Amino acid sequence: MELEKDYLLQNYARYPLVLDHGQDVWLYDTDGKRYLDLISGIGVNSLGHAHPRIVKLIAEQAGLLIHTSNLYYHQYQGALAKRIALASGLARVFFGNTGTEVIEGALKMAKAHGHKIHPEKFEIISLENSFHGRSLGALSVTGQPKYRKDFEPLLPGVKFVTKNDCAELEAAFSERTAGMVLEVIQGEGGIYPVSAEVLS
Protein backbone atom coordinates (compact mmCIF):
# COMPACT_ATOMS: atom_id res chain seq x y z
CA MET A 1 0.00 0.00 0.00
CA GLU A 2 2.84 2.39 0.83
CA LEU A 3 4.55 1.75 -2.51
CA GLU A 4 1.33 2.53 -4.37
CA LYS A 5 0.78 5.68 -2.31
CA ASP A 6 4.29 6.85 -3.21
CA TYR A 7 4.54 5.76 -6.85
CA LEU A 8 1.06 5.28 -8.29
CA LEU A 9 -1.08 8.16 -9.53
CA GLN A 10 -3.86 8.47 -6.95
CA ASN A 11 -6.88 8.57 -9.23
CA TYR A 12 -8.93 6.09 -7.16
CA ALA A 13 -9.69 5.94 -3.46
CA ARG A 14 -8.74 2.47 -2.28
CA TYR A 15 -9.86 0.24 0.55
CA PRO A 16 -7.03 -0.67 2.95
CA LEU A 17 -7.10 -4.25 1.69
CA VAL A 18 -4.36 -6.16 -0.16
CA LEU A 19 -5.87 -9.02 -2.18
CA ASP A 20 -3.80 -12.13 -2.74
CA HIS A 21 -5.98 -14.59 -4.67
CA GLY A 22 -9.53 -15.64 -5.44
CA GLN A 23 -11.54 -18.83 -5.74
CA ASP A 24 -14.99 -18.89 -7.34
CA VAL A 25 -16.91 -15.96 -5.76
CA TRP A 26 -14.42 -15.49 -2.92
CA LEU A 27 -11.42 -13.18 -2.58
CA TYR A 28 -8.64 -13.67 -0.02
CA ASP A 29 -6.33 -11.03 1.42
CA THR A 30 -2.67 -11.54 2.26
CA ASP A 31 -3.65 -12.65 5.79
CA GLY A 32 -5.99 -15.34 4.40
CA LYS A 33 -9.22 -13.54 5.35
CA ARG A 34 -12.06 -14.37 2.96
CA TYR A 35 -14.41 -11.82 1.30
CA LEU A 36 -17.44 -12.36 -0.92
CA ASP A 37 -16.62 -10.65 -4.24
CA LEU A 38 -19.63 -8.45 -4.92
CA ILE A 39 -17.66 -5.96 -7.04
CA SER A 40 -16.44 -8.36 -9.77
CA GLY A 41 -13.78 -5.96 -11.03
CA ILE A 42 -16.37 -3.14 -11.14
CA GLY A 43 -18.65 -5.38 -13.18
CA VAL A 44 -16.17 -6.64 -15.78
CA ASN A 45 -15.30 -10.03 -14.29
CA SER A 46 -18.49 -12.01 -13.89
CA LEU A 47 -16.72 -15.36 -14.32
CA GLY A 48 -15.42 -15.63 -10.78
CA HIS A 49 -11.86 -16.56 -9.85
CA ALA A 50 -9.59 -19.48 -10.69
CA HIS A 51 -12.19 -21.70 -12.37
CA PRO A 52 -10.14 -24.71 -13.60
CA ARG A 53 -11.56 -24.70 -17.17
CA ILE A 54 -11.02 -20.97 -17.60
CA VAL A 55 -7.48 -21.16 -16.17
CA LYS A 56 -6.72 -24.06 -18.56
CA LEU A 57 -8.04 -22.22 -21.62
CA ILE A 58 -6.20 -19.00 -20.78
CA ALA A 59 -2.94 -20.92 -20.28
CA GLU A 60 -3.42 -22.79 -23.57
CA GLN A 61 -4.14 -19.59 -25.48
CA ALA A 62 -1.19 -17.77 -23.87
CA GLY A 63 1.00 -20.63 -25.10
CA LEU A 64 -0.22 -20.06 -28.67
CA LEU A 65 -0.93 -16.38 -29.18
CA ILE A 66 -1.56 -13.85 -26.44
CA HIS A 67 -2.29 -10.73 -28.49
CA THR A 68 -2.77 -9.56 -32.06
CA SER A 69 -3.58 -6.11 -33.34
CA ASN A 70 -6.57 -5.27 -35.51
CA LEU A 71 -4.25 -5.47 -38.52
CA TYR A 72 -4.66 -9.25 -38.59
CA TYR A 73 -7.38 -11.89 -38.46
CA HIS A 74 -7.58 -14.77 -36.01
CA GLN A 75 -9.99 -17.65 -35.57
CA TYR A 76 -12.09 -16.34 -32.68
CA GLN A 77 -13.12 -12.73 -33.33
CA GLY A 78 -15.40 -13.33 -36.33
CA ALA A 79 -17.13 -16.31 -34.71
CA LEU A 80 -17.75 -14.37 -31.48
CA ALA A 81 -18.99 -11.31 -33.41
CA LYS A 82 -21.46 -13.50 -35.32
CA ARG A 83 -22.72 -15.11 -32.12
CA ILE A 84 -23.27 -11.72 -30.43
CA ALA A 85 -24.89 -10.21 -33.55
CA LEU A 86 -27.34 -13.10 -33.87
CA ALA A 87 -28.19 -13.01 -30.16
CA SER A 88 -28.68 -9.23 -30.11
CA GLY A 89 -30.46 -8.84 -33.43
CA LEU A 90 -27.92 -6.19 -34.46
CA ALA A 91 -25.97 -6.35 -37.70
CA ARG A 92 -22.43 -5.77 -36.42
CA VAL A 93 -20.32 -5.82 -33.27
CA PHE A 94 -17.61 -3.47 -31.98
CA PHE A 95 -15.14 -4.96 -29.52
CA GLY A 96 -13.54 -2.61 -27.01
CA ASN A 97 -11.26 -3.02 -24.04
CA THR A 98 -13.44 -0.97 -21.69
CA GLY A 99 -16.90 0.54 -21.49
CA THR A 100 -15.28 3.96 -21.77
CA GLU A 101 -13.69 2.97 -25.06
CA VAL A 102 -17.01 1.69 -26.37
CA ILE A 103 -18.76 4.95 -25.39
CA GLU A 104 -16.05 6.91 -27.22
CA GLY A 105 -16.64 4.78 -30.33
CA ALA A 106 -20.41 5.24 -30.08
CA LEU A 107 -20.08 9.03 -29.70
CA LYS A 108 -17.81 9.19 -32.75
CA MET A 109 -20.26 7.10 -34.79
CA ALA A 110 -23.23 9.26 -33.76
CA LYS A 111 -21.39 12.49 -34.48
CA ALA A 112 -20.04 11.27 -37.84
CA HIS A 113 -23.51 10.11 -38.89
CA GLY A 114 -25.05 13.41 -37.77
CA HIS A 115 -22.37 15.40 -39.59
CA LYS A 116 -23.14 13.56 -42.84
CA ILE A 117 -26.73 14.77 -42.56
CA HIS A 118 -25.93 18.35 -41.49
CA PRO A 119 -22.94 20.07 -39.81
CA GLU A 120 -25.21 21.31 -36.98
CA LYS A 121 -26.48 17.81 -36.14
CA PHE A 122 -24.06 17.14 -33.26
CA GLU A 123 -26.06 17.14 -30.01
CA ILE A 124 -26.14 14.12 -27.73
CA ILE A 125 -28.87 13.36 -25.18
CA SER A 126 -27.98 11.54 -21.96
CA LEU A 127 -29.67 10.81 -18.65
CA GLU A 128 -29.11 12.55 -15.33
CA ASN A 129 -27.27 10.36 -12.80
CA SER A 130 -25.70 8.24 -15.56
CA PHE A 131 -22.08 7.16 -15.63
CA HIS A 132 -20.26 6.37 -18.89
CA GLY A 133 -16.54 6.46 -18.11
CA ARG A 134 -13.60 8.70 -17.36
CA SER A 135 -12.33 9.82 -20.78
CA LEU A 136 -13.25 13.36 -21.90
CA GLY A 137 -15.99 12.17 -24.25
CA ALA A 138 -17.44 9.72 -21.74
CA LEU A 139 -17.35 12.35 -18.99
CA SER A 140 -19.15 14.76 -21.31
CA VAL A 141 -22.19 12.46 -21.41
CA THR A 142 -22.00 11.40 -17.75
CA GLY A 143 -25.00 12.88 -15.95
CA GLN A 144 -23.22 13.58 -12.66
CA PRO A 145 -21.64 17.04 -12.26
CA LYS A 146 -19.20 15.77 -9.60
CA TYR A 147 -17.36 13.79 -12.28
CA ARG A 148 -17.47 16.54 -14.95
CA LYS A 149 -16.63 19.70 -12.98
CA ASP A 150 -12.82 19.41 -12.89
CA PHE A 151 -12.58 18.85 -16.65
CA GLU A 152 -14.97 21.41 -18.09
CA PRO A 153 -15.46 22.68 -20.69
CA LEU A 154 -16.18 19.28 -22.17
CA LEU A 155 -17.83 18.13 -25.39
CA PRO A 156 -20.40 20.74 -26.44
CA GLY A 157 -24.02 19.97 -27.23
CA VAL A 158 -24.86 17.44 -24.50
CA LYS A 159 -28.36 17.62 -23.02
CA PHE A 160 -29.23 15.81 -19.80
CA VAL A 161 -32.76 14.66 -19.06
CA THR A 162 -34.41 13.10 -16.02
CA LYS A 163 -34.56 9.30 -16.07
CA ASN A 164 -38.05 7.96 -16.88
CA ASP A 165 -39.46 11.38 -17.83
CA CYS A 166 -40.78 10.65 -21.33
CA ALA A 167 -42.06 14.19 -21.92
CA GLU A 168 -38.69 15.73 -21.03
CA LEU A 169 -36.91 13.17 -23.19
CA GLU A 170 -39.12 13.86 -26.21
CA ALA A 171 -38.70 17.62 -25.75
CA ALA A 172 -34.90 17.25 -25.74
CA PHE A 173 -34.83 15.90 -29.30
CA SER A 174 -34.37 18.40 -32.11
CA GLU A 175 -33.01 18.67 -35.65
CA ARG A 176 -29.57 19.01 -34.04
CA THR A 177 -29.75 15.66 -32.20
CA ALA A 178 -27.13 13.21 -33.46
CA GLY A 179 -27.75 10.48 -30.88
CA MET A 180 -28.63 9.41 -27.39
CA VAL A 181 -26.58 7.58 -24.77
CA LEU A 182 -28.82 5.40 -22.64
CA GLU A 183 -27.67 3.50 -19.58
CA VAL A 184 -30.53 0.99 -19.34
CA ILE A 185 -29.69 0.13 -15.74
CA GLN A 186 -27.92 2.94 -13.91
CA GLY A 187 -25.37 1.39 -11.59
CA GLU A 188 -23.85 4.32 -9.70
CA GLY A 189 -24.98 4.14 -6.09
CA GLY A 190 -27.61 1.46 -6.68
CA ILE A 191 -29.52 -0.35 -9.39
CA TYR A 192 -31.90 2.02 -11.18
CA PRO A 193 -33.56 0.60 -14.31
CA VAL A 194 -34.94 2.81 -17.06
CA SER A 195 -38.68 2.28 -17.52
CA ALA A 196 -40.12 0.15 -20.31
CA GLU A 197 -42.01 3.25 -21.50
CA VAL A 198 -38.75 5.10 -22.16
CA LEU A 199 -37.28 2.11 -23.95
CA SER A 200 -40.26 1.63 -26.26
C-alpha positions in Angstrom: 0.0 0.0 0.0 2.8 2.4 0.8 4.5 1.7 -2.5 1.3 2.5 -4.4 0.8 5.7 -2.3 4.3 6.8 -3.2 4.5 5.8 -6.9 1.1 5.3 -8.3 -1.1 8.2 -9.5 -3.9 8.5 -6.9 -6.9 8.6 -9.2 -8.9 6.1 -7.2 -9.7 5.9 -3.5 -8.7 2.5 -2.3 -9.9 0.2 0.6 -7.0 -0.7 2.9 -7.1 -4.2 1.7 -4.4 -6.2 -0.2 -5.9 -9.0 -2.2 -3.8 -12.1 -2.7 -6.0 -14.6 -4.7 -9.5 -15.6 -5.4 -11.5 -18.8 -5.7 -15.0 -18.9 -7.3 -16.9 -16.0 -5.8 -14.4 -15.5 -2.9 -11.4 -13.2 -2.6 -8.6 -13.7 0.0 -6.3 -11.0 1.4 -2.7 -11.5 2.3 -3.7 -12.7 5.8 -6.0 -15.3 4.4 -9.2 -13.5 5.4 -12.1 -14.4 3.0 -14.4 -11.8 1.3 -17.4 -12.4 -0.9 -16.6 -10.6 -4.2 -19.6 -8.5 -4.9 -17.7 -6.0 -7.0 -16.4 -8.4 -9.8 -13.8 -6.0 -11.0 -16.4 -3.1 -11.1 -18.6 -5.4 -13.2 -16.2 -6.6 -15.8 -15.3 -10.0 -14.3 -18.5 -12.0 -13.9 -16.7 -15.4 -14.3 -15.4 -15.6 -10.8 -11.9 -16.6 -9.9 -9.6 -19.5 -10.7 -12.2 -21.7 -12.4 -10.1 -24.7 -13.6 -11.6 -24.7 -17.2 -11.0 -21.0 -17.6 -7.5 -21.2 -16.2 -6.7 -24.1 -18.6 -8.0 -22.2 -21.6 -6.2 -19.0 -20.8 -2.9 -20.9 -20.3 -3.4 -22.8 -23.6 -4.1 -19.6 -25.5 -1.2 -17.8 -23.9 1.0 -20.6 -25.1 -0.2 -20.1 -28.7 -0.9 -16.4 -29.2 -1.6 -13.9 -26.4 -2.3 -10.7 -28.5 -2.8 -9.6 -32.1 -3.6 -6.1 -33.3 -6.6 -5.3 -35.5 -4.2 -5.5 -38.5 -4.7 -9.3 -38.6 -7.4 -11.9 -38.5 -7.6 -14.8 -36.0 -10.0 -17.6 -35.6 -12.1 -16.3 -32.7 -13.1 -12.7 -33.3 -15.4 -13.3 -36.3 -17.1 -16.3 -34.7 -17.8 -14.4 -31.5 -19.0 -11.3 -33.4 -21.5 -13.5 -35.3 -22.7 -15.1 -32.1 -23.3 -11.7 -30.4 -24.9 -10.2 -33.5 -27.3 -13.1 -33.9 -28.2 -13.0 -30.2 -28.7 -9.2 -30.1 -30.5 -8.8 -33.4 -27.9 -6.2 -34.5 -26.0 -6.4 -37.7 -22.4 -5.8 -36.4 -20.3 -5.8 -33.3 -17.6 -3.5 -32.0 -15.1 -5.0 -29.5 -13.5 -2.6 -27.0 -11.3 -3.0 -24.0 -13.4 -1.0 -21.7 -16.9 0.5 -21.5 -15.3 4.0 -21.8 -13.7 3.0 -25.1 -17.0 1.7 -26.4 -18.8 4.9 -25.4 -16.1 6.9 -27.2 -16.6 4.8 -30.3 -20.4 5.2 -30.1 -20.1 9.0 -29.7 -17.8 9.2 -32.7 -20.3 7.1 -34.8 -23.2 9.3 -33.8 -21.4 12.5 -34.5 -20.0 11.3 -37.8 -23.5 10.1 -38.9 -25.0 13.4 -37.8 -22.4 15.4 -39.6 -23.1 13.6 -42.8 -26.7 14.8 -42.6 -25.9 18.3 -41.5 -22.9 20.1 -39.8 -25.2 21.3 -37.0 -26.5 17.8 -36.1 -24.1 17.1 -33.3 -26.1 17.1 -30.0 -26.1 14.1 -27.7 -28.9 13.4 -25.2 -28.0 11.5 -22.0 -29.7 10.8 -18.7 -29.1 12.5 -15.3 -27.3 10.4 -12.8 -25.7 8.2 -15.6 -22.1 7.2 -15.6 -20.3 6.4 -18.9 -16.5 6.5 -18.1 -13.6 8.7 -17.4 -12.3 9.8 -20.8 -13.3 13.4 -21.9 -16.0 12.2 -24.2 -17.4 9.7 -21.7 -17.3 12.3 -19.0 -19.2 14.8 -21.3 -22.2 12.5 -21.4 -22.0 11.4 -17.8 -25.0 12.9 -15.9 -23.2 13.6 -12.7 -21.6 17.0 -12.3 -19.2 15.8 -9.6 -17.4 13.8 -12.3 -17.5 16.5 -14.9 -16.6 19.7 -13.0 -12.8 19.4 -12.9 -12.6 18.8 -16.7 -15.0 21.4 -18.1 -15.5 22.7 -20.7 -16.2 19.3 -22.2 -17.8 18.1 -25.4 -20.4 20.7 -26.4 -24.0 20.0 -27.2 -24.9 17.4 -24.5 -28.4 17.6 -23.0 -29.2 15.8 -19.8 -32.8 14.7 -19.1 -34.4 13.1 -16.0 -34.6 9.3 -16.1 -38.0 8.0 -16.9 -39.5 11.4 -17.8 -40.8 10.6 -21.3 -42.1 14.2 -21.9 -38.7 15.7 -21.0 -36.9 13.2 -23.2 -39.1 13.9 -26.2 -38.7 17.6 -25.7 -34.9 17.3 -25.7 -34.8 15.9 -29.3 -34.4 18.4 -32.1 -33.0 18.7 -35.7 -29.6 19.0 -34.0 -29.7 15.7 -32.2 -27.1 13.2 -33.5 -27.7 10.5 -30.9 -28.6 9.4 -27.4 -26.6 7.6 -24.8 -28.8 5.4 -22.6 -27.7 3.5 -19.6 -30.5 1.0 -19.3 -29.7 0.1 -15.7 -27.9 2.9 -13.9 -25.4 1.4 -11.6 -23.8 4.3 -9.7 -25.0 4.1 -6.1 -27.6 1.5 -6.7 -29.5 -0.3 -9.4 -31.9 2.0 -11.2 -33.6 0.6 -14.3 -34.9 2.8 -17.1 -38.7 2.3 -17.5 -40.1 0.1 -20.3 -42.0 3.2 -21.5 -38.8 5.1 -22.2 -37.3 2.1 -24.0 -40.3 1.6 -26.3 
